[in-house]
Amino acid sequence: MIKIIKNIISIFIIAYLLFYFIPFSFVKTTSFYNNHSEKLWKHRFLDPVKDSVLIKEFAGFEVDVFFNKSTNNFDVKHHGKESNYSLTSYFQKFENIKDKFFWIDFKNLNSENYKESSQKLLDICNQYKIKDKLFIESKNMMLLNSFQGLGFSVSYWVPNYHFFGSVISSFKVRKNIIKYNPNALSCDFHSLHFYNKKFPNYNIYCWANQMSDEKDKTRILKISKNENIKIILTDFDENFLRK
């Protein structure tokens, strides 16, 4: 009985190692952003007036938005917080907005708002002439496709690596990559080890949230040298990769 259990465990380990290390897809796609010296972007930049000193420090900024159907605009906020800006008024605070890039984290993209929200974002981008300066991120790849149809760059938010859960989710990711061909995958810093192996040729945007120790700078610097990793969001207030 013990021998049978050991054999089962050995088979499971071998099977999992094969799953983990063998790539799922060698598909390539066009990157929205290719500035190797400015990979570090500011995470959750929600107040360009209060934090205006950071505007000169970074080339790009992540913005959390919720589409508000009653106002037909995007509220700039994170979960549960009041919004001080619409996306329109937010962009107004950037003096040289065409010199900056934006990661639009669309929090509430759904089947009831995707048509209105995609058209509204197109109108805003045409107003500021910044359509090529931003991309939209969501976990709903099918609805992101409506933005792709309007010529927007998009990033497909993929789940954090999980020992068992990723066995299932990675098949879905592969299917959506092949079907929709998003410009990039976006994932947590700590999941890069998995997605770099499964999709070795794909562009990746990642976030390094709550990594604020000096030793974390070394870790971020190391992964920034990976050509497939195009953008890294940081909680640091300095663009240390530039220095």
PERA-V65882 format. One record per backbone hydrogen bond with DSSP energy under -1.0 kcal/mol. CO is the residue of the C=O (numbers start at 1). NH is the residue of the N-H. Records with the same first field share a line. If there is no record, write none. Layout:
BEGIN
CO: NH ; NH
END
This chain:
BEGIN
1: 5
2: 6
3: 7
4: 8
5: 9
6: 10
7: 11
8: 12
9: 13
10: 14
11: 15
12: 16
13: 17
14: 18
15: 19
16: 20
17: 21
18: 22
34: 36
35: 38
39: 232
41: 234
42: 62
44: 46
47: 51
49: 52
51: 54
52: 55
54: 58
59: 101
60: 42
61: 103
62: 45
63: 105
64: 77
65: 107
66: 75
68: 72 ; 73
73: 68
74: 87
75: 66
78: 81
85: 76
86: 90
87: 91
88: 92
90: 93
91: 94
96: 99
97: 100
101: 61
102: 135
103: 63
104: 106 ; 137
105: 65 ; 107
110: 113 ; 114
113: 117
114: 118
115: 119
116: 120
117: 121
118: 122
119: 123
120: 124
121: 125
122: 126
123: 127
124: 128
125: 129 ; 130
130: 133
133: 102
135: 104
136: 155
137: 106
138: 157
139: 141
140: 144
141: 145
143: 146
144: 147 ; 148
145: 149
147: 152
148: 151
153: 136
154: 183
155: 138
156: 186
162: 166
164: 167
165: 169
166: 170
168: 172
169: 173
170: 174
171: 175
172: 176
173: 177
174: 178
175: 179
176: 180
177: 181
184: 156
185: 205
186: 158
187: 207
188: 191
189: 192
191: 195
192: 196
194: 198
195: 199
198: 24 ; 25
199: 202
203: 185
204: 230
205: 187
206: 233
207: 189
208: 211
215: 219
216: 220
217: 221
218: 222
219: 223
220: 224
222: 225
223: 226
226: 229
228: 204
231: 206
232: 41
233: 208
234: 43
238: 240
239: 242
END
